[in-house]
Amino acid sequence: MSHLNQKPIHMSNPDVIGIDLGTTHSLVAIVENGVPHILLSREGQRLLPSVFTILDGKPVLGFAAKKEKLRHASQTVFSIKRLLGKGLADVAELQKHLPYPVTADAQGMIQILLGDRYYTAIEISALILAELKKAAEEDLGRPIKKAVITVPAYFNDAQRQATRTAGRLAGLEVLRIVNEPTAASLAYGLQEKREGIIAVYDLGGGTFDLSILKLHQGIFEVLATHGDTELGGDDLDRALFKVLAKEIQDEKGIDVYADPEWRARLLEGCEAAKCELSEDDEYNLDLDLGGEVHFKRRIFKTEFETMIRPLLMKTKNACLIALKDAGLTPADITDVVLVGGSTRIPLVKSIAGEIFGRLPNVSMNPDEVVAAGAAIQGDILAGGNSDFLLLDVVPLSLGIETYGGLMSVLIPRNTRIPTSAQEQFTTFVDNQTGVDVHVYQGEREKVEENRSLARFKLWGIEPNPAGFPRIEVQFQIDADGILQVSAKDLRTGKEQSIEVRPSFGLSEDQVAKMLDDAEKATSSDLEFRRWIEVKTQAEPVLRAAEKKLPDAKRLLPELEFQKIESLCASMRQSIVAQDPEKTQNLKYELNHVTMRLAELILQEALKKR
């Protein structure tokens, strides 16, 4: 499998980064001399876990936060992408499995109580993006202001707007929102240099997308897209979770749903099993439920595949719809490209192969290909690559509510963007002086079965008999797939317009205040980050030394023992006081003075053999 290079030597276009804001992991990339490179996180890894928590009153992300998933389950947030642009009713089923509490404010916006304050899904996503921005700046040694951010192709307008707002909060100018399968096709097209019609089968942590693209002479044209924003690797974990939760209830009399920590531990075990069973035929789960209670279970690949097959077969319907929309059959597809960490599962590869009648292409790293494509799009927008042209489409139909609760579609799904459309409407009641314009997204005839995006009122219509006024409604969609709607009375010239924003988004005042707060906190955040790094390195050293104190008393002269005991006490005090300099120095000193003790313990152990 091909991996992208680790770090550029010289930046041909250092100003635009590509970001894959993922459900499970996030990545940042940049293009150097026409080649995309994954940049390292500040933890020195290519992948940044999309996990967030509060430690000592300050935000912490990545692997440091992931460590807290079991220790502080109710205060550690993961899979935040699945909450973006949604209301509480949208995530009712998901809530049952999340160990952290999800509530809503008076306006219906999702919020999570961490420490002494509430965080929205947009804010937490912004913190992840800001961390990637800082990582890129440290890796490249220069400030970064501009980015291309990817989203699932089937993200609706509210979710796209929420992503754009998160980018702005992170201090980024978001040049483009790009669909993940489309970004993957850019990286694939650059590396493979093949032409034809490709199907990008993208199964990530939280979403599934199938996009069909035509690659010809540097033009990437999306022909059709379909998917499911409620199907991903998280759902495969939960399929196993449900089975094991019932077994634990039957065998141990323990309801894992009743305790956030138990839920977190079982979810972690299910995720580990999924990953292990992608390589091996069985996995031995040993779940610590506190005290002396353990649940042990051997899980076989065959039974796991039986559990997840019904979920994975849902992807077949999306693939067939996309093919039909594009006017194609599986035989017309040149290549099937797998994207997303969940495609490492052998059954996923097998099902994708069955659907399209060919073995999938696995030449690209499924975890990194989307970020690489985002970086390529950034390079194109900055003028660094003029060989490629990207032509994307609208994933879902857009329209307005008309008389009787029906949806009148102005822009059908799979229309190429950017685009615009207009249509004339009239009144249904005599002497109306205003009309409601209610914007919806979806494929159903009844508006109540589609998703409401926005509504506004057009006033100033002259009172006339029903059917006489002429009202023109215009939809404009930009290259990010973000919608602007206007309505105009053609007789009076009165006009009203709105940029569609998420139903549960942040106001301009809220965004401005958060940006201001973030700027003021930059210095203290850097100090805190350094403290957390020192603390994370120091605590294991202290615990090991304290554990060896009985051996030190037995094997060392009294003065040496007292020295170690005193250093342990001083180091614990410096950790409580959050003194990074002192803690760091004491860690080095404690490591040094316990070296002879470690040698004596080893010698003693060898003699006993």
N, C-alpha and C positions, 0 to 999 in steps of 0.2 A: 504494500500500500504506500502511496506517495505521501510524504509529509512536506509541509511548507518549510522554508528556511526559517531559522530562529530569529535572526536580527540583521537589519541592513547595515551596510558600511557607510553608504552615502545616500541621502534622500534626494531623489529627483523632484518629489512633490511632498514636502514635509508638512504641509498645512492642512491636509484632509485625511482623517483617519476613518477606517471602516469599523463599525461596531456591530457585533452579533449579540443583542441583548436576549439571552436565552432563559428558559424556564429553570434549567438545572445549572448550566454554566454559561458564562459570558466571555467573549474574547474581543480583542482589539487588534487591528492589522493596519499596515500601510504598504504602499507600493514603492519599490526602489528599482529604477531602471526597467520598468515594465513588469516587474515580478512582485507578487504580494508576499509579505512576510508577517507572521504572527509575532506580536510584541509580547514581552514578558510582563506578567503582573508584578506588583511590588512585593509579592511573596516569592518571586522567582519562578513562577509557573506559567505555562501557556494558557491554561484554563483558570478562570476565576469563578469559584462557586457562587451562584446567585443567592447567597444567604446573608442575612442581616440580623444583628442583635445589638443589644446595649450592654456594655461592660463598664462598670464604674461610672455610669452616667453619660458615657460617650458612645457614638455609633461605631460598630466594628463590622467589617465585611470579609468575604472570602473564606479561606480555610480556617482562619482564626475564629470566624463566626460559626462555621460548620462544626467545629469541635464542641460548640455549646448546644447542638441540637438535642443531645441526650441529657446533658447536665442541667440545662435551663430550657426545657422543651416549650413551655408556654410563652417564652420570651425570645424565641429564635424563629425568624420568618424565612420561609423558602417558597418556591413556586409562586412568587409575587406576580409574575407575568400573567398568571391565570386570573388575577383579580383586576387587571388594568382595564379601565373604561367600562366596568360593570357595576351593577347595583347588587344589593344583598340577595334579592330573589334569584339572581343569575347564578349564585354560587352556593345555593342551599345544600345540594348534594355533596359538593366539595368540602364544605364546612365540617361534615361529620368526621372527616379523616384528618383534618388539620389540628395539630396540638396547640396552636396559638389561637387566641380568640379573635374572631372577625365580627365586627359590629358595623353600624352605620350611624352617621350624624343626622341632624334634623332634616337636612336636604337629601338624605338617602345615599350620601357618599360613603363608600367602604372605608373603614378605619380600623386600626389595630393598636391597642393599648400596650406600649412598651415602656417600662420604667414609669415615669410620672407624666407622660404625654402620649397623645394619639398621633399616629403616622398614617398617611394615606398611601394607597398603592403607587400613586404617581411620585410621592416623595421618596419612597424606598427605591423605586426604579431609578430616580434621579441620583440617589446616593451611589448606586451601582455604576451608573454611567460616569459619575464624577470620579469614582475610583479608577475606572478604565482610562479616563482622561489623564489623571495624575500619573498612572503607570506609563502611559505613552510618553508623557512629558519627561519622566525620569529616564526612560529607556532611550529616548531620542536626544535628550539634553536641550530641549527648546520648548517654548509654549505652544499649545495646541488650542485652536479656537473653533475649527470647523470639522464636521463629521457627517458621514452617511450612516444611518441606523437601519437595520433590517427588522421586519415584522413578518409574521405568518401571512401568506397570501390571502387567507380567509379572514384576517382581522377586519372588523367593520370600521366605519368612520370614527366612531367614538374611541375605539382602541388605538387607532392611528393618531388621533389628536392627543390622546393621553400620552403616547410615546413621544410625540413632538414636544409636548409641555415638559415632560421629564428631561428631555435633552436640553431644553432651555434652562431649566432649573439647575442642571449640572454645569452650566456655563459654556454650553456648546451652541454654535450656530448650525442647526441641522439643515444641511444643503438638500438632502433628499431622504425620504422614507422609501426603502426598496423592499419588495417582497423577497422572502428568504429563498424560495426555489429559483427566482429570477437571478438573485445574487449568486447562487450556487452554479447556475448555468454559465454565468460570466467567467467564473474561475475554471469551470470545466472546459469551456470553449477556448480559454487562453492556454491551458495546459495541453489539452488533447488535440487542439487545432483540427477538429473534425467538423464537417457540416452535415446537416440532416435535420430530422425532427426528433427531439429528445423528450422523454418524460422524466421529470424530476419528482421522485417519490420521497417526500420529506416528512419523516416521523421523528419529532423531537420529544422533549420532556412533557410538553403540554398540548401540542397541536399536531394535526396532520394536514398536509397540503399536497395536492398533485397538480403540477403545472406542465403544460405541453408547450414547447417552444420550437420555433424554426430557426436554425442557425445557417445563415448564408452570407458569405462575403462580409463578415464582421457585423452583420445586423442580427440582433437577438430579438425576435418577435414572439411575444407570448400569444399563443393562439387560443388557449382556454385555461381556466384554473377552477379547481373545486377543492373542498376540504371539510375539516371538522375542527373547530377550536376547542372541542371538549374531548379530544382523543390524543393521548400521548403516552410516553413512558410512565408518567405518574399513574395513569389508569391501569397499566399492566401491573404495577406494584400493588395497587389497591385490589385488583382481582385476586391476587395471592393473599393479601391482607385479610379479606373477608373470609376466606376459607380457614386461615389459621386462627383468626379471632374466634370463630365458632368452635374450633377444636380446643383452644385454650379455655373457653367458657365451659365446655363439656368435661375436659380433663382436670382443670385446676379450679373451676368455679370462679374464675376471674373475668370480669368484663373489661377488656382493654379500652373500650370506648369511654369508660368512666374516668380515666386518668390520662392527662396530657402526656406524661412521661412514658407511660406504657404504650400509648399510641405512637409516640416518636420512636421508641425502641423497636416496635414491631415494623413500622414503616422502614426504618433503617435496615432491619434484617431482610425485609422483602426486596429492597433495592439491591442489597448485597447478593441475595440469591439470584435475582435477575441477571446481574452482571456475571456472576460465577457460572451460571447455567448457559451463558452465551459461549462459554469455552469448554465446560465439563458436563458430564452426564448426570451428576448429582451434587447436592450441596447440603452440608450438615449445619442446620440452624440450632444455635444454643442461645436462647433468649433469657436474660436475667430480668426477672420481674420483681426484684427486691428481696432482701433477706436471703433465705435459703431456697427460694422458689425459682426454679428453672423450667423452661419449656424447651424440650429437645425434639427435633423433627428432621428426618432425612427427606429432602425434596428432590424428586427425580425430574430430569428435563422433560420426559414424556408427559408427566402429569401437569407440569407448569404450562407446557404448550397446549394441553387440553383446556386449561383455564383461560388462556389469553387468545386462543384461536377465534372465538366469537367476536372479540373486540377487533382483532386485526382484519377479519373479514369485512368489517365496516369500510375499510379502505377501498375494497373492490368497487363498491357502489360509486364512491367519489371518482375513482379512475374511469369508470365506464361513462359517467355523466360528462366528465371533461373531454373524453374522446368523442362523444356524441356532439358536444358543443363545438368541437373543432372540426367536425365532419370527417373524422378519421376512424380507422380500426386498429387494433393492436399490431397488425401486420405492417402498418405504415410507420411504426416507430423504429427509428434507427438505433437508439440507445436508451436504456433505463438507468438513470443515475440515482444512487441512494444517498440521502442526506439526513443528518441527525443521528445522535448517539444511539437511539433505539433501533436503528437499522443494523446494528451489530448483531442483533438477535437472529440466529439461523432461520427461525420460522418466518421472520419478516422478509428475509431475502427470498425464501422459498415462495411465499405468497405473492410477492412482487413479480417473481419469475413466472408464476402460474397465470397471473392477470395478463401479462404482456407477451407470454409465450417465448421468452428469451431470458438468458441469465443476466442479472443486473450488472452494471459497470461499477466496480468497487475500487477504481484507480485513485480516487480522491479520499482524503481523510474526512469522514462524515462529520466530525466535530469542528473542523476548521474551515471547510470549504465556503460556508456562508460569510464568515468574517473576511475571508480572502476576496470574495466577490464584492462585498461592500467596499473594500479598499480599492478595488479596480474601478468601481463606479465613482468613487471619490476622485480617483486619478483622471477619469474621463471628464468629470465636471470641472476639474481644475485645469484642463487643457493638456494634461500629461499624456493622454492616449486618445488619438483621434481615429483609431482604426475600428473602434466598436461603437455601435449605436443600439440603445436599449429601448424597446417598444413594449410597454406593459399594458395591462388591462384592468378594468373594474371587476372586482371579485363577486359583487352582489348587485342586483338591480336597485335603482334609486328612483323614487317617485314621491307623489303627494297623495294625501287623502282626498277623495272626492265624495260626492253625495252618496249616502247609503253605506259609508264605511268601507268603500272599495279603494284599492290602490291603483292610481294611474301612473304607469312607469314612464319616466322621461329618458332614463339612461339604462338600457338592458345590461345584464351582467356580460362580462367578456368584451365590453366596448373598449377600444384602445384609448389610452390616456396620454397626454391631456386631452380633454374633450369638453364640449358644451352642448346643451340642448334646450330648446324652449317650446312651450306649448301654450295655447290660449284657453282660458276657462271663463266661466261666467257665473252669475249668481243664481240661487234657487229660491230666493225669497224676495218679494217686492220691497223696494225702498231700502235695500241694504246699503249701509255707508261704510262697512268694513267687512273684511273676510279673513278667516284663519287660514294660514298656510302651514300645514303640518307635514313635515318631511319624514319619510320612512325608507327603510332599507330591507330588502328581502325578496322572496320569490312567490309569496302567497297572494291570493286575490284579496283576502280580507286584511285590512291594515292591522287589526288586533293580533294577527298571527305573524306580523313582521315586527321589526325593531324601530321604535320611535327615535329619531335622531335630533330633531329640533322643531320648534314651532314659533311663529311670529304672526303679528296681525298687520294687515295693510288697511290703513284708514284713509279717509278722504275721497271715497267713491261717491259720485253723485247719486242721490236716491232716484232710482228708475225701476221700471217693471223687471221682474225676474227674467233673466236671459238677455237683457239688453247690454249691461256692462261688458267690456272686453278686458280681461286681466291676463297679462302675459307673465308666466312663471319661467324663469331661466335657471338652469343648473350649470355650474362651471366646476370642473374637476381639474386640479393641477397635477403635475407629474408625480406628486406624493400620494395621489389618490384621495386628497382632502377636498371637501366639497364646499362651495359657496352658492347660496340660493338667493335670488332676488325676485320680487313681484312688482309689477307695474300696471297701473290702470291706464290703458292706452288712450282713453278719452280725456282724463284730467292731467295725466303726466305724473301723478303721485307715485312714488316708488319707495320700497323698503327692501333692505337686503340683510343677510346674516351669514357669517361664516359658521358653519355647523361645528359646534363644540360638543364634547362628550356630555351626556346627561348627568354624569357624576364627576365632572371635571373641576378644576380650580379656577377661581376668578382671576382677572388680571391683577387685582389688588393683592390677592393671596400670593400669586407668583412673584410679584415685585417685592413683597415683604420677605419671602423666602430667599430670594436672591440677595437681598440686603443683609439678612441674618447670616447667610453662608459666607459672604465676604468678610463680615466682622469676625466670624469664628475661625477663619483660615489658620491663623497663627496658633490658637489653642488646640485646634484639631491636629496640626502637625506634631505639637508637643505630646498630645495624648497618644497619637499613633506610635511615636517613639517609645513612650512608656509601656504600651501594650506589647511591643516587640521585645523590650527588655524583660518585662514580667514573664512573658511566655517562655523565654529561654531560661530565666532564673529559677522559676518554681520547680521544674523537674530536678534541677541540681540540688535545691534545698531539700526536697522530699527524700531524695536518695541519701543525702548526708544524714538527715534526721533518722532515717530507717537504720543506718549503720552505727548510730551512737552506742547501742549496747555492745557491738563488736569492738568499737573504738575503746570503750572503757576496759574491755577484757584484754585487748591485744596491745594497746599503746601505753607509753608512760603517762602518768597523770597530767603533766603539763601539756602534752600533745592532745590528749583527750579534751582538756579544758579549753584549749585553743579552738578545736572544732566546735565544741558546744557553744562557746561564746560567739563564734562567727555565725552559727545557725541562728542564734537569738537575735544578733544584730541584723542579719539579712531579713528575718521575718519582720522586724520593726521597720526596716527600710521599705519593704513591700507594702506594709500597711500605710506608711507615710507617702507612698507613691514617689519615691526619690530615685529617678532612673540612674543618675551618676553613681550614687552610693551602692545601689543594688548591683549595677554592672561590675563595679570594682570588687564587691564582696563575692560575687559569683566566681570571678577569676581566682580570687584568693582561696575560696573554699574548694574549688577544683584542685588547686595546687596542694593544699595541706592534706587532702584526703587521698592523694596518690599512693603514699606509703601504706595507708590502711588497706586500700584495694589490693595491693600486692600481697600483704599479709593474709588477707581473707582468701585470696586465690591459692597461696601456698598451703594454707590449712586444708582447703578443699581437696587439693591434689594428694595430700598425705592420707586422707581418709579413704581414697580409692583403693 
